[in-house]
């Protein structure tokens, strides 16, 4: 009964969890500006590496319980862990080269398309018109945000040279693909019976282990000052650990393509924080992009007509009726078993004696 109730409310709760995770992720670019001495590789390795190891530590008992299923699907765990390890290195280097807005927009904006291709090719899933409409709005919004940043770059306030921007965009595409890969891997484990905490802990724990050498090689500036250390701890604990716990909860309730599309809220949040905290200027084109991203979220999170009709038809009934039905069935079964114990077993039916022809005695054979 509890499982049925949770499943019915699952998609809405899953979408809300992914949106909350996207808000937390949207703070990473602004947080990184408070530690300019720390390179992008160190920031990425600290954020995703420490956050992933912490996820594995917290989910240790769940991982141990699911070790047989994880061992049987070790290839999916390896693919997901590799995606976790590659994503932050590409993502933060992309922001470093092309700017926070362009790096975030390209990385997160390309993930829904990559997720859709993975689901279509690997899982043979069809894409709904609703998803295509929402994805079109979201991608259009992220393109406008990127164009707004490019316009600032043309006016002399951009992140760097054209070559750096192109390299940053290329790494952003790599980040988008790897993001889609580890989201798909975690979702595949969850749909095959592994709990969300065990799946996320295994995938992110493996990715965190892969990032430890990078952190040891590049992470010296993180301990050079309390500010740098605080930024590293914030990135690991809040956006990465808490954010991906929420994301794992969402993946257990909605498809990967929907989850990655909802995460398009991240670049919009990043742009708003860049304006409010860092003091960057966002032109009208960028605000138009944010509006389109919000429209995308509205399309994907609004309940469908069928779901609204089902909720109206079953409002107030399922919990009470299922509880009464379950209790009644249980009482009937127990009464039947108790009565069977009290009553003596009926004697076996008498078998009449048979003659040599196999028929009952007294019956004439007509052979």
C-alpha positions as CSV (number, residue, x, y, z in Angstrom):
1,X,0.0,0.0,0.0
2,X,2.8,2.4,0.9
3,X,4.7,1.3,-2.3
4,X,1.6,2.1,-4.4
5,X,1.1,5.5,-2.9
6,X,4.8,6.4,-3.3
7,X,4.7,5.3,-7.0
8,X,1.6,7.3,-7.8
9,X,3.2,10.5,-6.3
10,X,6.7,9.5,-7.7
11,X,7.0,11.5,-10.9
12,X,6.1,14.8,-9.2
13,X,8.4,14.2,-6.3
14,X,11.2,13.1,-8.6
15,X,10.9,16.2,-10.8
16,X,11.0,18.4,-7.7
17,X,14.1,16.6,-6.4
18,X,15.9,17.2,-9.7
19,X,14.9,20.9,-9.7
20,X,16.3,21.3,-6.2
21,X,19.5,19.6,-7.2
22,X,19.8,21.9,-10.2
23,X,19.5,24.9,-7.9
24,X,22.4,23.6,-5.8
25,X,24.5,22.8,-8.9
26,X,23.8,26.3,-10.2
27,X,25.9,27.7,-7.3
28,X,29.1,26.0,-8.3
29,X,30.4,28.5,-10.8
30,X,29.8,31.4,-8.4
31,X,31.4,29.5,-5.5
32,X,34.5,28.8,-7.7
33,X,35.1,32.5,-8.2
34,X,35.9,32.8,-4.5
35,X,39.0,30.6,-5.0
36,X,40.6,32.0,-8.1
37,X,44.0,30.4,-7.2
38,X,42.6,26.9,-7.5
39,X,42.7,25.4,-11.0
40,X,39.6,23.8,-12.7
41,X,41.0,20.3,-12.4
42,X,41.5,20.7,-8.6
43,X,38.0,22.2,-8.2
44,X,36.4,19.4,-10.2
45,X,38.4,16.6,-8.5
46,X,37.6,18.0,-5.0
47,X,33.9,18.6,-5.7
48,X,33.1,15.3,-7.5
49,X,35.8,13.2,-5.9
50,X,35.2,14.0,-2.3
51,X,31.4,14.2,-2.9
52,X,31.4,10.8,-4.6
53,X,33.5,9.1,-1.8
54,X,31.1,10.6,0.8
55,X,28.1,9.2,-1.1
56,X,29.7,5.7,-1.1
57,X,30.5,6.0,2.6
58,X,27.0,7.0,3.6
59,X,25.5,4.3,1.3
60,X,28.0,1.6,2.4
61,X,25.4,-0.7,4.0
62,X,23.1,-0.4,1.0
63,X,26.0,-1.1,-1.4
64,X,26.9,-4.2,0.7
65,X,23.3,-5.5,0.5
66,X,23.3,-5.0,-3.2
67,X,26.7,-6.3,-3.9
68,X,25.5,-9.3,-5.8
69,X,23.4,-7.2,-8.2
70,X,26.2,-4.7,-8.6
71,X,28.7,-7.4,-9.3
72,X,26.4,-8.9,-11.9
73,X,26.2,-5.5,-13.6
74,X,29.8,-4.3,-13.1
75,X,30.1,-3.1,-16.7
76,X,27.3,-0.5,-16.1
77,X,28.9,0.5,-12.8
78,X,32.3,1.0,-14.6
79,X,30.7,3.0,-17.4
80,X,28.9,5.2,-14.9
81,X,32.0,5.7,-12.7
82,X,34.1,6.7,-15.7
83,X,31.5,9.3,-16.6
84,X,31.5,10.6,-13.1
85,X,35.3,10.9,-13.2
86,X,35.5,12.6,-16.6
87,X,32.5,15.0,-16.2
88,X,34.0,17.5,-13.6
89,X,37.3,17.7,-15.3
90,X,35.7,18.6,-18.6
91,X,33.0,20.8,-17.0
92,X,35.2,23.1,-14.9
93,X,37.8,23.4,-17.6
94,X,35.1,24.4,-20.0
95,X,34.0,27.1,-17.6
96,X,37.6,28.2,-17.1
97,X,38.2,28.6,-20.9
98,X,34.9,29.8,-22.2
99,X,33.4,31.5,-19.2
100,X,31.0,30.4,-16.5
101,X,27.8,31.0,-18.6
102,X,29.0,29.4,-21.8
103,X,30.6,26.5,-20.1
104,X,27.5,25.8,-18.0
105,X,25.1,26.3,-20.8
106,X,26.9,24.1,-23.3
107,X,27.6,21.3,-20.7
108,X,24.1,21.2,-19.3
109,X,22.3,22.1,-22.5
110,X,23.8,19.2,-24.5
111,X,23.0,16.6,-21.8
112,X,19.3,16.2,-22.6
113,X,20.0,15.5,-26.3
114,X,22.8,13.0,-25.4
115,X,20.4,11.3,-22.9
116,X,17.7,11.1,-25.5
117,X,20.1,9.5,-28.0
118,X,21.2,7.0,-25.4
119,X,17.7,6.0,-24.4
120,X,16.7,5.8,-28.1
121,X,19.7,3.7,-29.2
122,X,20.3,1.5,-26.1
123,X,16.9,1.3,-24.4
124,X,14.8,1.6,-27.6
125,X,12.6,4.2,-25.9
126,X,10.3,6.5,-27.9
127,X,10.5,10.2,-27.1
128,X,7.1,11.8,-26.3
129,X,5.9,15.0,-28.0
130,X,5.8,16.6,-24.5
131,X,9.5,15.9,-23.9
132,X,10.4,17.2,-27.4
133,X,8.5,20.4,-26.8
134,X,10.1,20.9,-23.4
135,X,13.6,20.1,-24.7
136,X,13.2,22.5,-27.6
137,X,12.2,25.3,-25.2
138,X,15.0,24.5,-22.9
139,X,17.7,24.2,-25.5
140,X,16.5,27.4,-27.1
141,X,16.7,29.2,-23.8
142,X,20.3,27.9,-23.2
143,X,21.3,29.0,-26.7
144,X,20.0,32.5,-25.9
145,X,22.0,32.5,-22.6
146,X,25.1,31.4,-24.6
147,X,24.5,34.1,-27.2
148,X,24.2,36.8,-24.4
149,X,27.6,35.7,-23.0
150,X,29.1,35.7,-26.5
151,X,27.8,39.3,-27.1
152,X,29.5,40.3,-23.9
153,X,32.7,38.6,-25.1
154,X,32.5,40.6,-28.4
155,X,32.3,43.8,-26.3
156,X,35.6,42.9,-24.6
157,X,34.2,41.4,-21.4
158,X,34.4,37.7,-22.4
159,X,36.4,35.0,-20.9
160,X,39.3,34.8,-23.4
161,X,40.3,34.4,-27.0
162,X,38.2,32.7,-29.7
163,X,40.5,29.6,-29.5
164,X,39.9,29.3,-25.8
165,X,36.2,29.7,-26.3
166,X,36.1,27.0,-29.0
167,X,38.1,24.6,-26.8
168,X,35.8,25.4,-23.9
169,X,32.7,24.7,-26.0
170,X,34.2,21.4,-27.1
171,X,34.9,20.4,-23.5
172,X,31.4,21.5,-22.6
173,X,30.0,19.0,-25.1
174,X,32.2,16.3,-23.6
175,X,30.8,17.2,-20.2
176,X,27.3,17.0,-21.5
177,X,27.8,13.5,-22.9
178,X,29.5,12.2,-19.7
179,X,26.8,13.7,-17.6
180,X,24.2,11.8,-19.7
181,X,26.3,8.6,-19.5
182,X,26.5,8.4,-15.7
183,X,22.9,9.5,-15.3
184,X,21.8,6.7,-17.6
185,X,24.0,4.1,-15.8
186,X,22.6,5.0,-12.4
187,X,19.0,4.9,-13.8
188,X,19.7,1.5,-15.4
189,X,20.9,0.1,-12.1
190,X,17.9,1.5,-10.3
191,X,15.4,0.0,-12.8
192,X,17.1,-3.4,-12.5
193,X,16.4,-3.6,-8.8
194,X,19.3,-1.7,-7.1
195,X,18.1,1.0,-4.7
196,X,18.8,4.6,-5.6
197,X,21.3,5.1,-2.7
198,X,23.2,1.9,-3.5
199,X,23.3,2.7,-7.3
200,X,24.4,6.3,-6.8
201,X,26.9,5.3,-4.0
202,X,28.5,2.7,-6.2
203,X,28.7,4.8,-9.3
204,X,29.9,8.0,-7.6
205,X,32.2,6.1,-5.2
206,X,34.0,4.5,-8.1
207,X,34.2,7.9,-9.9
208,X,35.5,9.5,-6.7
209,X,38.3,6.8,-6.5
210,X,39.3,7.6,-10.1
211,X,39.6,11.3,-9.2
212,X,41.8,10.8,-6.2
213,X,45.1,10.9,-8.2
214,X,44.0,14.1,-9.9
215,X,43.2,15.7,-6.6
216,X,46.6,14.6,-5.1
217,X,48.4,16.0,-8.2
218,X,46.5,19.4,-8.4
219,X,44.9,20.0,-5.1
220,X,47.7,21.8,-3.2
221,X,46.1,25.3,-3.6
222,X,43.0,24.0,-1.9
223,X,44.9,23.9,1.5
224,X,46.8,27.1,0.9
225,X,44.1,29.2,2.6
226,X,40.9,28.8,4.7
227,X,38.9,30.4,1.9
228,X,40.1,27.9,-0.7
229,X,39.5,25.0,1.7
230,X,36.0,26.3,2.5
231,X,35.1,26.5,-1.2
232,X,36.3,22.9,-1.8
233,X,34.3,21.6,1.2
234,X,31.2,23.5,0.1
235,X,31.5,22.1,-3.4
236,X,31.9,18.6,-2.1
237,X,29.2,18.7,0.5
238,X,26.4,20.9,-0.9
239,X,26.2,20.8,-4.7
240,X,27.8,17.4,-5.2
241,X,26.8,15.2,-2.2
242,X,23.4,16.7,-1.4
243,X,22.7,17.6,-5.0
244,X,23.3,14.1,-6.3
245,X,21.4,12.4,-3.4
246,X,18.4,14.4,-4.7
247,X,19.3,13.6,-8.3
248,X,19.4,9.9,-7.4
249,X,16.0,10.1,-5.8
250,X,14.7,11.8,-8.9
251,X,16.2,9.2,-11.2
252,X,14.3,6.4,-9.4
253,X,11.0,8.1,-10.4
254,X,11.5,9.8,-13.8
255,X,13.3,8.9,-17.1
256,X,16.9,10.0,-17.6
257,X,15.9,12.3,-20.6
258,X,13.4,14.1,-18.4
259,X,15.8,14.4,-15.5
260,X,18.6,15.9,-17.7
261,X,16.1,18.2,-19.3
262,X,14.9,19.5,-15.9
263,X,18.5,20.2,-15.0
264,X,18.5,22.9,-17.6
265,X,17.5,25.0,-14.7
266,X,21.1,25.0,-13.6
267,X,22.5,27.4,-16.2
268,X,19.6,29.8,-15.5
269,X,20.4,29.7,-11.7
270,X,24.1,30.1,-12.5
271,X,23.3,33.2,-14.6
272,X,21.2,34.7,-11.8
273,X,23.8,34.1,-9.2
274,X,26.5,35.6,-11.5
275,X,24.4,38.8,-11.6
276,X,23.4,38.9,-8.0
277,X,26.6,37.8,-6.3
278,X,29.5,38.2,-8.7
279,X,28.2,41.4,-10.2
280,X,28.1,40.3,-13.9
281,X,25.7,42.0,-16.3
282,X,23.1,39.9,-18.1
283,X,21.6,41.5,-21.2
284,X,18.0,41.2,-22.2
285,X,18.8,38.3,-24.5
286,X,20.0,36.3,-21.5
287,X,16.8,37.1,-19.5
288,X,14.8,35.9,-22.5
289,X,16.7,32.6,-22.4
290,X,15.9,32.2,-18.7
291,X,12.2,32.7,-19.4
292,X,12.3,29.9,-22.1
293,X,14.1,27.6,-19.6
294,X,11.3,28.3,-17.0
295,X,8.7,27.5,-19.8
296,X,10.6,24.2,-20.5
297,X,10.3,23.3,-16.8
298,X,6.6,24.1,-16.8
299,X,5.9,21.9,-19.8
300,X,7.8,18.9,-18.2
301,X,6.5,19.2,-14.7
302,X,2.8,20.0,-15.3
303,X,0.7,16.9,-14.7
304,X,-0.7,15.4,-17.9
305,X,-4.5,15.2,-18.6
306,X,-4.6,11.5,-18.0
307,X,-2.8,11.9,-14.6
308,X,-5.2,14.7,-13.6
309,X,-8.2,12.6,-14.6
310,X,-6.9,9.6,-12.7
311,X,-6.3,11.7,-9.6
312,X,-9.8,13.1,-9.7
313,X,-11.4,9.7,-10.2
314,X,-9.5,8.1,-7.4
315,X,-9.3,11.0,-5.0
316,X,-9.9,9.8,-1.4
317,X,-10.5,6.2,-2.5
318,X,-7.3,4.2,-3.0
319,X,-5.9,4.4,0.5
320,X,-9.1,3.5,2.4
321,X,-10.4,0.9,-0.1
322,X,-7.0,-0.8,-0.4
323,X,-6.7,-0.9,3.4
324,X,-10.2,-2.4,3.9
325,X,-9.6,-4.9,1.1
326,X,-6.2,-6.0,2.4
327,X,-7.5,-6.3,6.0
328,X,-10.6,-8.3,4.8
329,X,-8.6,-10.6,2.6
330,X,-6.2,-11.3,5.5
331,X,-9.0,-12.1,7.9
332,X,-10.7,-14.4,5.5
333,X,-7.5,-16.3,4.8
334,X,-6.7,-16.7,8.5
335,X,-10.3,-17.9,9.3
336,X,-10.1,-20.5,6.5
337,X,-6.8,-21.8,7.7
338,X,-8.1,-22.0,11.3
339,X,-11.2,-23.9,10.2
340,X,-9.2,-26.4,8.2
341,X,-7.1,-27.2,11.3
342,X,-10.3,-27.8,13.4
343,X,-12.2,-30.0,11.0
344,X,-11.1,-33.7,10.6
345,X,-9.8,-34.7,7.2
346,X,-12.5,-36.4,5.1
347,X,-11.9,-40.1,4.5
348,X,-10.6,-41.1,1.1
349,X,-13.3,-42.3,-1.4
350,X,-14.1,-45.9,-1.4
351,X,-12.7,-47.8,-4.4
352,X,-15.0,-50.6,-5.6
353,X,-13.4,-54.0,-6.2
354,X,-12.4,-54.6,-9.8
355,X,-12.6,-57.7,-11.9
356,X,-10.0,-58.9,-14.3
357,X,-11.1,-56.7,-17.1
358,X,-10.4,-53.5,-15.0
359,X,-14.1,-52.6,-14.4
360,X,-16.1,-52.8,-11.2
361,X,-17.2,-56.2,-10.0
362,X,-20.6,-57.1,-11.4
363,X,-20.1,-55.2,-14.7
364,X,-20.2,-57.4,-17.8
365,X,-17.5,-57.0,-20.3
366,X,-18.6,-56.7,-24.0
367,X,-15.4,-57.7,-25.6
